[in-house]
């Protein structure tokens, strides 16, 4: 069974196309018009070992908010579609990633109850053309649309680039764990309720 999804979303603010393969090798082709954000989505895919093609055009003449948030919506929907009823998945993932002086933990659960729980202190500044405050907006939209409970906890960090990169890499690695197929659960939904 191929665990893939193709999602397209067009609004008055953005036009986004996404192709996702969960059982990939971490190959990413990303073009959002925001260089640092492309770099972060590439890191997410590479560390998550999922294949990702994502192209976005948005109202960057306003700012990056709509583009970043809407990419979170589309990628979240892609994960939800690719996972289907979530039979056989590990469901949970957790990892802590150091990036020089920064240290960030991501813990997540494909619970069906989307929500971001944020314990991070990211300095507010531009990293290239990326507004650092938009990382939280991305993860909020991603978690809500993937049906994912996502905790991000920052233990250390001063450099904004390092903190953000640790976040995206940690989430990627936790996603890799959570979507992995557990042979002991073949065909079973990993929930006492029988549904996620």
C-alpha positions as CSV (number, residue, x, y, z in Angstrom):
1,X,0.0,0.0,0.0
2,X,1.5,3.3,-1.0
3,X,1.2,6.0,1.6
4,X,1.1,9.1,-0.6
5,X,-0.9,12.2,-1.0
6,X,-1.4,15.0,-3.6
7,X,-2.9,18.2,-2.2
8,X,-3.6,21.5,-4.0
9,X,-5.0,24.6,-2.3
10,X,-5.7,28.0,-4.0
11,X,-7.0,31.1,-2.2
12,X,-6.9,34.8,-2.9
13,X,-3.6,34.8,-1.0
14,X,-1.7,31.7,-2.0
15,X,-1.5,28.9,-4.5
16,X,0.1,25.7,-3.2
17,X,0.7,22.3,-4.6
18,X,2.1,19.4,-2.5
19,X,3.1,15.8,-3.2
20,X,4.0,13.7,-0.2
21,X,5.4,10.1,0.1
22,X,5.7,8.8,3.6
23,X,7.9,5.8,2.7
24,X,10.6,7.8,0.9
25,X,14.3,8.6,1.3
26,X,14.0,12.3,2.4
27,X,14.2,13.8,-1.1
28,X,12.7,17.3,-1.1
29,X,12.0,19.8,-3.9
30,X,10.6,22.9,-2.2
31,X,10.0,26.4,-3.6
32,X,8.0,28.9,-1.6
33,X,9.7,32.1,-2.4
34,X,11.1,32.3,1.1
35,X,14.7,30.9,1.1
36,X,15.1,30.1,4.7
37,X,11.6,28.5,4.9
38,X,12.6,26.3,1.9
39,X,15.7,25.3,3.9
40,X,13.6,24.3,6.9
41,X,11.1,22.3,4.9
42,X,14.0,20.5,3.2
43,X,15.4,19.7,6.7
44,X,11.9,18.5,7.8
45,X,11.7,16.1,4.9
46,X,15.3,14.9,5.0
47,X,15.2,14.1,8.7
48,X,11.7,12.6,8.4
49,X,12.7,10.4,5.5
50,X,9.6,11.4,3.6
51,X,9.7,12.6,0.0
52,X,8.2,16.0,-0.5
53,X,7.5,18.2,-3.5
54,X,6.0,21.6,-2.5
55,X,5.6,24.7,-4.6
56,X,3.9,27.9,-3.3
57,X,3.2,31.3,-4.7
58,X,1.8,33.8,-2.3
59,X,1.4,37.5,-1.5
60,X,5.0,38.0,-0.4
61,X,4.6,41.7,-1.3
62,X,2.5,41.8,1.9
63,X,4.7,39.5,4.0
64,X,5.3,35.8,4.4
65,X,2.5,35.1,6.9
66,X,-0.1,33.7,4.5
67,X,2.5,31.6,2.5
68,X,4.0,30.0,5.6
69,X,0.7,29.3,7.4
70,X,-1.0,27.9,4.2
71,X,2.0,25.6,3.6
72,X,1.4,24.3,7.1
73,X,-2.3,23.7,6.2
74,X,-1.5,21.9,3.0
75,X,1.3,19.8,4.5
76,X,-0.8,18.8,7.4
77,X,-3.6,17.7,5.1
78,X,-1.2,15.7,3.0
79,X,0.0,13.8,6.1
80,X,-3.6,13.2,7.2
81,X,-4.5,11.9,3.7
82,X,-1.4,9.7,3.3
83,X,-1.9,8.1,6.7
84,X,-5.6,7.2,6.1
85,X,-7.0,5.4,9.1
86,X,-3.5,5.1,10.6
87,X,-3.6,1.3,10.7
88,X,-0.3,-0.2,11.8
89,X,1.6,3.0,12.5
90,X,3.7,3.6,15.7
91,X,1.6,6.7,16.3
92,X,4.0,8.4,18.7
93,X,7.4,10.0,18.1
94,X,9.8,12.0,20.3
95,X,13.3,13.3,19.8
96,X,15.6,16.0,21.1
97,X,17.9,17.7,18.6
98,X,21.0,19.8,19.4
99,X,22.0,22.5,16.9
100,X,25.1,24.0,18.3
101,X,24.0,25.9,21.5
102,X,20.3,25.3,20.8
103,X,18.5,22.2,22.1
104,X,14.8,21.5,21.2
105,X,12.6,18.5,21.8
106,X,9.6,17.5,19.7
107,X,7.1,15.0,21.0
108,X,4.0,14.1,18.9
109,X,1.0,11.9,18.7
110,X,-1.2,11.3,15.6
111,X,-4.2,11.4,18.0
112,X,-6.7,12.9,15.6
113,X,-6.9,15.9,18.0
114,X,-4.7,18.5,16.4
115,X,-2.9,21.0,18.6
116,X,0.4,22.7,19.1
117,X,1.8,23.1,22.6
118,X,4.7,25.6,22.4
119,X,7.4,26.1,25.0
120,X,9.9,28.0,22.9
121,X,11.5,31.4,23.1
122,X,12.5,32.3,19.6
123,X,14.1,35.8,19.2
124,X,11.8,37.9,17.0
125,X,13.9,38.8,13.9
126,X,14.2,38.2,10.2
127,X,16.3,35.2,9.1
128,X,16.9,36.1,5.5
129,X,13.3,36.9,4.3
130,X,11.7,34.6,7.0
131,X,10.0,36.2,10.0
132,X,11.0,34.0,13.0
133,X,7.5,34.4,14.5
134,X,6.1,32.5,11.6
135,X,7.6,29.1,12.8
136,X,4.9,28.9,15.4
137,X,2.2,29.8,12.8
138,X,3.5,27.0,10.6
139,X,3.5,24.3,13.3
140,X,0.1,25.4,14.5
141,X,-1.5,25.0,11.1
142,X,0.4,21.8,10.4
143,X,-0.7,20.2,13.7
144,X,-4.3,21.2,13.3
145,X,-4.6,19.9,9.8
146,X,-2.6,16.7,10.4
147,X,-4.7,15.8,13.5
148,X,-1.4,15.9,15.4
149,X,-0.7,16.6,19.0
150,X,2.6,18.4,18.8
151,X,4.8,19.5,21.8
152,X,7.8,21.7,21.0
153,X,10.0,22.4,24.0
154,X,13.2,24.5,23.8
155,X,15.8,23.7,26.5
156,X,18.5,26.1,25.3
157,X,19.3,28.4,22.5
158,X,20.4,32.0,21.6
159,X,20.8,32.0,17.9
160,X,17.5,32.3,16.0
161,X,18.7,30.2,13.0
162,X,19.9,27.4,15.3
163,X,16.7,27.3,17.3
164,X,14.5,27.2,14.3
165,X,16.6,24.6,12.6
166,X,16.6,22.4,15.7
167,X,12.7,22.7,15.8
168,X,12.2,21.6,12.2
169,X,14.8,18.7,12.4
170,X,13.3,17.5,15.7
171,X,9.8,17.5,14.2
172,X,11.1,15.6,11.2
173,X,12.7,12.9,13.2
174,X,9.7,12.6,15.5
175,X,7.4,12.3,12.4
176,X,9.7,9.5,11.1
177,X,9.1,7.5,14.2
178,X,5.4,8.1,14.4
179,X,4.5,7.2,10.9
180,X,6.7,4.1,10.8
181,X,4.8,0.9,10.4
182,X,5.0,-1.5,13.4
183,X,4.9,-5.1,12.2
184,X,3.4,-6.1,15.6
185,X,0.5,-3.9,14.9
186,X,-0.1,-4.9,11.3
187,X,-3.7,-3.9,10.3
188,X,-4.5,-2.5,13.7
189,X,-5.3,1.1,14.7
190,X,-3.0,1.9,17.6
191,X,-5.8,3.0,19.9
192,X,-7.9,1.4,22.6
193,X,-10.9,3.1,21.0
194,X,-10.2,1.4,17.7
195,X,-10.1,4.7,15.8
196,X,-7.9,7.7,15.6
